[in-house]
Amino acid sequence: MEAVERKFRGTIKQNPKYVQRLTEYIDHLASKGKIIEAKYYFHLLYLIKPGHPRAVKLGYDLSIATFDNEGVRRFDKLLFDSKPRDEEIAFFRLKYYISVNNVQNVEECCLFLLSKCIKSEYLQIVVEACVNFKSYSIARSLIEYLDKNRLILSRPFEARIRRILLQHFLNLITEHKCG
């Protein structure tokens, strides 16, 4: 038994730290890929604290991981109603659109996030989306964002972004010559 699980299981429900330890245990299970078990414990957390922002975000993540579209809709509405920053809503929607392979909405969310000053966690997902979807529009905005904020990518990601930009350039040349 790991330390997080031991702390959670050693805490009685009446303890004020029960919800915190349950939340940490759910995070731990999800990070280890034990999504079904995490979802079971999440339902216990949701019964105790249904509107808590951390519970809503956990529910959103678990719904995405289990492809529960109804759950995503429900938690998206709860997240929106809790009035978080627009970047946070766009980030969770981006993760959902990536999971269902919705390229157009992935690009829209990435472009929106890149128009703001975002957390490194958000930027990491945007870079991965750009590389995985080979999107020129995301790559162009990403380069502008990185330049504006004086950030650099690791060499492998930089090379992949360059390939995306180069391919777009070659496509433009081909269209011009052949078209």
Secondary structure, DSSP 8 states (H G I E B T S, - for coil): --HHHHHHHTS-TTSTTHHHHHHHHHHHHHHTT-HHHHHHHHHHHHHH-TT-HHHHHHHHHHHHHTT-HHHHHHHHHHHHHT---HHHHHHHHHHHHHHTT-HHHHHHHHHHHHTS---HHHHHHHHHHHHHHT-HHHHHHHHHHHHHTT----HHHHHHHHHHHHHHHHHHHHHHHH-
